[in-house]
Amino acid sequence: MSLKPNSTTHNSTGKMISIEELIEEFEFLEDWEERCDFLIDLGFELPPMPDSEKTEVSRVHGCQSMVWLTTALKQAGDQKVLEINADSDALIVKGLIAVLLAIYNNKAPEEVLNIDVKQYFSQLQLDKYLSSQRKNGLFGMVERVQQEAKLLSDQT
């Protein structure tokens, strides 16, 4: 895999990559195979999810693979933001989770509800290269995040 010099899945602050950084990285990578490898690398960087959170309640249905996703509100400055924790038993899906985190994590629930996720997926060409089953699973995760954001926005 050919990455830009000094390119990592974390930015200089040690946080996961932002969606803007991810789009820039994808533009640099020449083909889907390189992008897929990069997604898998991103998946390895996901924060670990405790086994105790991998329950039927946290499971995202509609995914080809096993996916678990939890959300919580946390205080960030003067606002509450969504904190997402997720995991999967499939490497490529872990990478897709990293994309979702880049888009949604640490954003106010109201902001999450207003994000045009399809635009990001198009920029990353996920809509073009993912199988229909993977797309269904990805949108299942998006739907879950948006449902959780709606519930949590009612708590703010």
VEXZADO-183047 format. One record per residue: residue number from 1; x, y, z of N, C-alpha, C, O in turn. Coordinates in Angstrom, 2 decimals. Layout:
N
PT/NUM/X/Y/Z/X/Y/Z/X/Y/Z/X/Y/Z
...
END
This chain:
156
PT/1/0.84/-1.17/0.00/0.00/0.00/0.00/0.88/1.23/0.00/1.87/1.30/0.74
PT/2/0.53/2.17/-0.81/1.32/3.39/-0.93/0.57/4.53/-0.26/-0.48/4.95/-0.73
PT/3/1.11/5.03/0.83/0.50/6.15/1.54/1.42/7.34/1.46/2.62/7.21/1.19
PT/4/0.84/8.51/1.69/1.65/9.71/1.70/2.68/9.58/2.81/2.43/8.91/3.81
PT/5/3.84/10.21/2.67/4.83/10.17/3.73/4.23/10.66/5.04/3.46/11.62/5.07
PT/6/4.59/9.99/6.11/4.13/10.34/7.46/2.62/10.23/7.63/2.06/10.77/8.58
PT/7/1.96/9.53/6.72/0.51/9.38/6.82/0.18/8.30/7.82/0.75/7.21/7.78
PT/8/-0.73/8.60/8.72/-1.19/7.61/9.69/-2.70/7.72/9.79/-3.31/8.62/9.22
PT/9/-3.28/6.79/10.51/-4.72/6.84/10.67/-5.11/7.81/11.78/-6.29/8.09/11.97
PT/10/-4.15/8.32/12.50/-4.41/9.32/13.52/-3.79/10.64/13.07/-2.76/10.65/12.39
PT/11/-4.44/11.73/13.45/-3.84/13.02/13.11/-2.84/13.43/14.18/-2.57/12.66/15.10
PT/12/-2.29/14.61/14.06/-1.20/15.02/14.95/-1.63/15.15/16.40/-0.78/15.16/17.29
PT/13/-2.93/15.25/16.68/-3.38/15.36/18.07/-3.63/13.99/18.69/-4.00/13.89/19.86
PT/14/-3.44/12.92/17.90/-3.65/11.57/18.42/-5.10/11.12/18.29/-5.43/10.00/18.68
PT/15/-5.97/11.97/17.75/-7.36/11.59/17.56/-7.50/10.87/16.24/-6.64/10.95/15.36
PT/16/-8.61/10.16/16.11/-8.89/9.50/14.84/-8.93/10.53/13.73/-9.16/11.71/13.97
PT/17/-8.71/10.08/12.54/-8.68/10.92/11.35/-10.02/11.63/11.16/-11.08/11.06/11.44
PT/18/-9.98/12.86/10.70/-11.21/13.60/10.41/-11.71/13.20/9.03/-10.98/12.61/8.24
PT/19/-12.97/13.53/8.76/-13.52/13.20/7.45/-12.79/13.97/6.36/-12.59/13.44/5.26
PT/20/-12.39/15.19/6.63/-11.66/15.98/5.64/-10.31/15.33/5.33/-9.91/15.25/4.17
PT/21/-9.61/14.87/6.37/-8.33/14.18/6.18/-8.53/12.87/5.43/-7.71/12.49/4.59
PT/22/-9.61/12.19/5.73/-9.91/10.91/5.08/-10.18/11.12/3.58/-9.68/10.36/2.75
PT/23/-10.95/12.13/3.25/-11.23/12.43/1.84/-9.93/12.77/1.12/-9.69/12.31/0.00
PT/24/-9.11/13.58/1.76/-7.82/13.95/1.15/-6.95/12.71/0.92/-6.33/12.57/-0.13
PT/25/-6.92/11.82/1.89/-6.13/10.59/1.77/-6.66/9.72/0.63/-5.88/9.18/-0.16
PT/26/-7.99/9.59/0.53/-8.58/8.78/-0.53/-8.28/9.36/-1.90/-8.08/8.60/-2.86
PT/27/-8.24/10.68/-2.02/-7.91/11.31/-3.30/-6.48/10.97/-3.72/-6.18/10.87/-4.91
PT/28/-5.61/10.80/-2.74/-4.21/10.48/-3.01/-4.05/9.04/-3.48/-3.21/8.75/-4.33
PT/29/-4.85/8.13/-2.90/-4.74/6.71/-3.24/-5.30/6.48/-4.63/-6.33/7.04/-5.00
PT/30/-4.62/5.64/-5.41/-4.91/5.55/-6.83/-6.07/4.65/-7.21/-6.75/4.91/-8.21
PT/31/-6.33/3.59/-6.46/-7.40/2.69/-6.86/-8.12/2.14/-5.64/-7.73/2.38/-4.50
PT/32/-9.21/1.41/-5.92/-10.03/0.89/-4.83/-9.25/-0.08/-3.94/-9.46/-0.10/-2.73
PT/33/-8.37/-0.86/-4.51/-7.60/-1.81/-3.71/-6.77/-1.07/-2.64/-6.73/-1.50/-1.49
PT/34/-6.12/0.02/-3.03/-5.35/0.81/-2.06/-6.28/1.44/-1.02/-5.94/1.50/0.16
PT/35/-7.43/1.90/-1.46/-8.39/2.51/-0.54/-8.93/1.46/0.44/-9.10/1.74/1.63
PT/36/-9.18/0.28/-0.06/-9.66/-0.80/0.78/-8.61/-1.17/1.83/-8.94/-1.36/3.00
PT/37/-7.35/-1.26/1.40/-6.26/-1.53/2.35/-6.19/-0.44/3.41/-5.98/-0.73/4.59
PT/38/-6.37/0.81/2.99/-6.33/1.92/3.93/-7.50/1.83/4.92/-7.33/2.09/6.11
PT/39/-8.69/1.47/4.42/-9.84/1.29/5.31/-9.56/0.22/6.36/-9.88/0.39/7.54
PT/40/-8.95/-0.88/5.93/-8.61/-1.95/6.87/-7.63/-1.44/7.91/-7.76/-1.74/9.10
PT/41/-6.64/-0.66/7.47/-5.68/-0.07/8.42/-6.41/0.83/9.42/-6.09/0.81/10.61
PT/42/-7.36/1.61/8.95/-8.14/2.47/9.84/-8.87/1.64/10.89/-8.95/2.01/12.06
PT/43/-9.40/0.51/10.45/-10.12/-0.37/11.37/-9.25/-0.88/12.51/-9.73/-1.06/13.62
PT/44/-7.97/-1.10/12.22/-7.05/-1.55/13.28/-6.84/-0.47/14.33/-6.44/-0.77/15.46
PT/45/-7.11/0.79/13.97/-6.90/1.91/14.89/-8.13/2.23/15.74/-8.07/3.11/16.59
PT/46/-9.23/1.51/15.53/-10.42/1.78/16.33/-10.13/1.56/17.81/-9.41/0.64/18.18
PT/47/-10.70/2.42/18.65/-10.57/2.16/20.09/-11.25/0.83/20.41/-12.28/0.51/19.82
PT/48/-10.69/0.06/21.33/-11.30/-1.24/21.63/-12.68/-1.08/22.27/-12.92/-0.15/23.04
PT/49/-13.56/-1.99/21.95/-14.88/-2.03/22.56/-14.90/-3.19/23.55/-14.61/-4.33/23.17
PT/50/-15.22/-2.92/24.80/-15.25/-4.01/25.78/-16.25/-5.09/25.38/-17.33/-4.79/24.87
PT/51/-15.90/-6.33/25.62/-16.80/-7.44/25.30/-18.15/-7.28/25.99/-19.17/-7.72/25.47
PT/52/-18.15/-6.65/27.16/-19.40/-6.47/27.91/-20.40/-5.58/27.15/-21.59/-5.62/27.44
PT/53/-19.91/-4.77/26.19/-20.79/-3.91/25.40/-21.26/-4.59/24.10/-22.12/-4.06/23.39
PT/54/-20.69/-5.74/23.82/-21.08/-6.47/22.60/-22.26/-7.37/22.93/-22.12/-8.58/23.11
PT/55/-23.42/-6.74/23.00/-24.65/-7.43/23.38/-25.64/-7.40/22.22/-25.42/-6.73/21.22
PT/56/-26.71/-8.13/22.38/-27.77/-8.12/21.37/-28.38/-6.72/21.25/-28.78/-6.31/20.16
PT/57/-28.44/-5.99/22.35/-29.00/-4.63/22.34/-28.12/-3.69/21.51/-28.64/-2.82/20.81
PT/58/-26.81/-3.85/21.59/-25.90/-2.95/20.86/-25.62/-3.43/19.43/-24.98/-2.73/18.65
PT/59/-26.10/-4.61/19.10/-25.85/-5.16/17.77/-26.63/-4.39/16.71/-27.80/-4.05/16.91
PT/60/-25.97/-4.12/15.59/-26.62/-3.45/14.45/-27.10/-4.54/13.51/-26.31/-5.31/12.97
PT/61/-28.40/-4.60/13.33/-28.98/-5.62/12.45/-28.98/-5.12/11.01/-29.00/-3.91/10.77
PT/62/-28.95/-6.04/10.08/-28.92/-5.68/8.67/-27.52/-5.73/8.09/-27.33/-5.59/6.88
PT/63/-26.54/-5.92/8.95/-25.16/-6.00/8.49/-24.83/-7.46/8.17/-25.31/-8.37/8.84
PT/64/-24.02/-7.65/7.16/-23.55/-8.98/6.78/-22.68/-9.55/7.88/-22.71/-10.76/8.14
PT/65/-21.91/-8.70/8.53/-21.00/-9.09/9.60/-21.63/-8.73/10.94/-22.66/-8.05/11.01
PT/66/-21.00/-9.19/12.00/-21.43/-8.79/13.33/-20.91/-7.38/13.58/-19.72/-7.11/13.41
PT/67/-21.81/-6.47/13.97/-21.45/-5.09/14.28/-22.16/-4.71/15.57/-23.35/-4.97/15.74
PT/68/-21.41/-4.09/16.47/-21.96/-3.58/17.71/-21.67/-2.09/17.77/-20.59/-1.65/17.39
PT/69/-22.65/-1.31/18.25/-22.48/0.13/18.29/-23.19/0.69/19.51/-24.36/0.39/19.76
PT/70/-22.47/1.50/20.27/-23.06/2.19/21.41/-22.79/3.68/21.27/-21.82/4.10/20.64
PT/71/-23.66/4.45/21.86/-23.48/5.90/21.86/-23.73/6.43/23.27/-24.42/5.82/24.08
PT/72/-23.15/7.57/23.53/-23.37/8.26/24.80/-23.14/9.74/24.55/-22.51/10.14/23.57
PT/73/-23.67/10.55/25.45/-23.38/11.98/25.41/-22.22/12.26/26.34/-22.15/11.71/27.44
PT/74/-21.31/13.11/25.89/-20.24/13.55/26.77/-20.12/15.06/26.65/-20.44/15.65/25.62
PT/75/-19.66/15.66/27.71/-19.48/17.10/27.73/-18.20/17.46/27.00/-17.14/16.88/27.26
PT/76/-18.28/18.41/26.08/-17.11/18.90/25.35/-17.22/20.42/25.33/-17.96/20.98/24.52
PT/77/-16.50/21.06/26.22/-16.63/22.51/26.33/-18.00/22.86/26.85/-18.41/22.39/27.91
PT/78/-18.72/23.69/26.11/-20.03/24.13/26.56/-21.19/23.36/25.93/-22.35/23.74/26.07
PT/79/-20.87/22.27/25.23/-21.94/21.49/24.62/-21.75/20.00/24.86/-20.66/19.54/25.21
PT/80/-22.82/19.27/24.68/-22.76/17.82/24.77/-22.63/17.26/23.36/-23.32/17.70/22.44
PT/81/-21.74/16.28/23.22/-21.49/15.69/21.90/-21.67/14.18/21.98/-21.64/13.57/23.05
PT/82/-21.86/13.61/20.81/-22.07/12.18/20.69/-20.72/11.46/20.74/-19.78/11.81/20.02
PT/83/-20.64/10.47/21.59/-19.46/9.61/21.65/-19.90/8.23/21.17/-20.77/7.60/21.77
PT/84/-19.28/7.79/20.09/-19.66/6.51/19.47/-18.55/5.50/19.72/-17.37/5.80/19.56
PT/85/-18.95/4.31/20.09/-18.02/3.20/20.22/-18.62/2.05/19.41/-19.79/1.72/19.56
PT/86/-17.81/1.47/18.54/-18.33/0.40/17.69/-17.23/-0.59/17.37/-16.04/-0.28/17.45
PT/87/-17.64/-1.79/17.00/-16.70/-2.84/16.63/-17.39/-3.82/15.69/-18.62/-3.86/15.60
PT/88/-16.59/-4.59/15.00/-17.11/-5.61/14.09/-16.15/-6.79/14.08/-15.00/-6.68/14.49
PT/89/-16.65/-7.91/13.59/-15.80/-9.08/13.44/-15.16/-9.13/12.05/-14.43/-10.07/11.74
PT/90/-15.42/-8.13/11.21/-14.87/-8.09/9.85/-13.96/-6.88/9.69/-14.32/-5.77/10.08
PT/91/-12.78/-7.10/9.11/-11.80/-6.03/8.99/-12.28/-4.85/8.16/-12.11/-3.70/8.57
PT/92/-12.88/-5.10/7.01/-13.34/-4.00/6.17/-14.44/-3.21/6.88/-14.52/-1.99/6.73
PT/93/-15.29/-3.90/7.63/-16.37/-3.22/8.35/-15.78/-2.35/9.46/-16.30/-1.27/9.73
PT/94/-14.72/-2.81/10.10/-14.05/-1.97/11.10/-13.58/-0.67/10.44/-13.67/0.40/11.04
PT/95/-13.09/-0.77/9.21/-12.69/0.43/8.48/-13.87/1.34/8.18/-13.75/2.56/8.26
PT/96/-15.00/0.75/7.83/-16.20/1.55/7.59/-16.68/2.21/8.88/-17.20/3.33/8.85
PT/97/-16.51/1.53/9.99/-16.83/2.13/11.29/-15.93/3.35/11.52/-16.40/4.38/12.00
PT/98/-14.66/3.23/11.17/-13.74/4.37/11.31/-14.21/5.55/10.46/-14.09/6.70/10.88
PT/99/-14.75/5.27/9.27/-15.31/6.34/8.44/-16.49/7.00/9.16/-16.59/8.22/9.21
PT/100/-17.38/6.18/9.72/-18.53/6.73/10.46/-18.06/7.58/11.63/-18.63/8.64/11.90
PT/101/-17.03/7.12/12.33/-16.51/7.91/13.45/-15.95/9.23/12.95/-16.13/10.27/13.59
PT/102/-15.27/9.21/11.81/-14.72/10.44/11.24/-15.84/11.43/10.91/-15.67/12.64/11.04
PT/103/-16.98/10.90/10.50/-18.11/11.76/10.14/-18.89/12.24/11.36/-19.22/13.42/11.46
PT/104/-19.18/11.34/12.29/-20.15/11.61/13.35/-19.60/11.82/14.75/-20.19/12.55/15.54
PT/105/-18.49/11.20/15.08/-18.06/11.20/16.48/-17.70/12.60/16.96/-17.15/13.41/16.21
PT/106/-18.03/12.88/18.20/-17.73/14.15/18.86/-18.45/15.34/18.22/-17.95/16.47/18.24
PT/107/-19.62/15.07/17.66/-20.47/16.13/17.13/-21.74/16.18/17.98/-22.17/15.17/18.53
PT/108/-22.34/17.36/18.08/-23.60/17.50/18.80/-24.66/16.66/18.09/-24.65/16.55/16.87
PT/109/-25.58/16.07/18.85/-26.62/15.24/18.23/-27.37/15.96/17.11/-27.68/15.36/16.08
PT/110/-27.67/17.24/17.30/-28.38/18.00/16.27/-27.53/18.11/15.00/-28.06/18.05/13.89
PT/111/-26.23/18.26/15.16/-25.32/18.33/14.02/-25.30/16.99/13.28/-25.31/16.96/12.05
PT/112/-25.27/15.90/14.03/-25.27/14.56/13.44/-26.50/14.39/12.54/-26.41/13.83/11.45
PT/113/-27.64/14.87/13.02/-28.88/14.71/12.27/-28.90/15.52/10.98/-29.69/15.23/10.08
PT/114/-28.05/16.54/10.88/-28.03/17.41/9.70/-26.92/17.09/8.71/-26.79/17.76/7.68
PT/115/-26.11/16.07/9.00/-25.00/15.72/8.10/-25.52/14.95/6.90/-26.32/14.03/7.04
PT/116/-25.06/15.34/5.71/-25.40/14.64/4.48/-24.36/13.53/4.26/-23.37/13.71/3.55
PT/117/-24.60/12.39/4.88/-23.64/11.30/4.86/-23.45/10.74/3.45/-22.35/10.29/3.10
PT/118/-24.49/10.77/2.64/-24.38/10.24/1.27/-23.36/11.03/0.46/-22.67/10.47/-0.39
PT/119/-23.26/12.32/0.73/-22.27/13.15/0.04/-20.85/12.67/0.38/-20.01/12.56/-0.51
PT/120/-20.60/12.38/1.65/-19.28/11.87/2.05/-19.01/10.51/1.41/-17.91/10.26/0.92
PT/121/-20.00/9.62/1.42/-19.82/8.30/0.83/-19.52/8.41/-0.66/-18.73/7.63/-1.20
PT/122/-20.15/9.37/-1.31/-19.90/9.59/-2.73/-18.47/10.10/-2.95/-17.78/9.64/-3.85
PT/123/-18.03/11.07/-2.12/-16.67/11.59/-2.25/-15.63/10.49/-2.03/-14.58/10.49/-2.68
PT/124/-15.93/9.57/-1.13/-15.01/8.46/-0.85/-15.21/7.30/-1.83/-14.47/6.33/-1.79
PT/125/-16.20/7.41/-2.68/-16.58/6.40/-3.67/-17.03/5.09/-3.03/-16.96/4.03/-3.65
PT/126/-17.49/5.17/-1.79/-18.00/3.96/-1.13/-19.28/3.50/-1.83/-19.55/2.31/-1.91
PT/127/-20.06/4.46/-2.33/-21.29/4.11/-3.03/-21.01/3.36/-4.32/-21.86/2.62/-4.82
PT/128/-19.82/3.54/-4.86/-19.45/2.94/-6.15/-18.83/1.55/-5.98/-19.06/0.66/-6.80
PT/129/-18.03/1.36/-4.93/-17.23/0.15/-4.83/-17.70/-0.88/-3.81/-17.29/-2.04/-3.88
PT/130/-18.54/-0.49/-2.88/-19.01/-1.47/-1.90/-20.09/-2.35/-2.50/-20.91/-1.90/-3.30
PT/131/-20.10/-3.62/-2.10/-21.16/-4.52/-2.54/-22.49/-4.03/-1.95/-22.50/-3.26/-0.99
PT/132/-23.58/-4.48/-2.53/-24.89/-4.04/-2.03/-25.09/-4.47/-0.58/-25.70/-3.74/0.20
PT/133/-24.58/-5.64/-0.20/-24.70/-6.09/1.19/-23.92/-5.18/2.13/-24.41/-4.83/3.21
PT/134/-22.70/-4.79/1.74/-21.90/-3.89/2.56/-22.56/-2.52/2.67/-22.57/-1.90/3.73
PT/135/-23.11/-2.04/1.54/-23.81/-0.74/1.56/-25.01/-0.80/2.50/-25.24/0.13/3.28
PT/136/-25.77/-1.90/2.44/-26.91/-2.05/3.34/-26.46/-2.02/4.79/-27.10/-1.38/5.63
PT/137/-25.38/-2.71/5.09/-24.85/-2.71/6.44/-24.37/-1.34/6.87/-24.60/-0.92/8.00
PT/138/-23.69/-0.65/5.96/-23.19/0.69/6.26/-24.36/1.63/6.56/-24.31/2.41/7.51
PT/139/-25.41/1.55/5.74/-26.56/2.42/5.98/-27.33/1.99/7.22/-28.00/2.80/7.86
PT/140/-27.24/0.70/7.58/-27.80/0.26/8.85/-27.09/0.91/10.02/-27.72/1.30/11.01
PT/141/-25.77/1.03/9.92/-25.00/1.71/10.97/-25.34/3.20/11.00/-25.48/3.78/12.08
PT/142/-25.46/3.82/9.83/-25.81/5.24/9.75/-27.18/5.46/10.41/-27.35/6.38/11.21
PT/143/-28.14/4.61/10.06/-29.48/4.73/10.62/-29.44/4.61/12.15/-30.12/5.36/12.85
PT/144/-28.65/3.68/12.64/-28.53/3.49/14.09/-27.94/4.73/14.75/-28.43/5.17/15.79
PT/145/-26.88/5.29/14.17/-26.26/6.50/14.73/-27.28/7.64/14.73/-27.39/8.38/15.71
PT/146/-28.02/7.78/13.64/-29.00/8.86/13.57/-30.14/8.67/14.57/-30.63/9.63/15.16
PT/147/-30.58/7.42/14.76/-31.62/7.13/15.76/-31.12/7.50/17.16/-31.82/8.13/17.94
PT/148/-29.88/7.09/17.45/-29.29/7.39/18.75/-29.13/8.90/18.94/-29.39/9.42/20.02
PT/149/-28.71/9.59/17.88/-28.54/11.05/17.96/-29.89/11.72/18.24/-29.96/12.67/19.01
PT/150/-30.95/11.21/17.60/-32.29/11.76/17.84/-32.69/11.57/19.29/-33.18/12.50/19.93
PT/151/-32.50/10.36/19.82/-32.83/10.10/21.21/-32.01/10.99/22.15/-32.53/11.55/23.11
PT/152/-30.71/11.11/21.86/-29.84/11.89/22.72/-30.09/13.39/22.59/-29.89/14.14/23.55
PT/153/-30.54/13.85/21.41/-30.83/15.28/21.26/-32.01/15.67/22.13/-32.10/16.81/22.58
PT/154/-32.90/14.73/22.38/-34.04/14.99/23.27/-33.60/15.13/24.72/-34.35/15.65/25.54
PT/155/-32.38/14.64/25.04/-31.86/14.70/26.40/-31.02/15.96/26.66/-30.66/16.23/27.81
PT/156/-30.71/16.72/25.61/-29.84/17.89/25.80/-30.63/19.11/26.17/-30.06/20.18/26.36
END
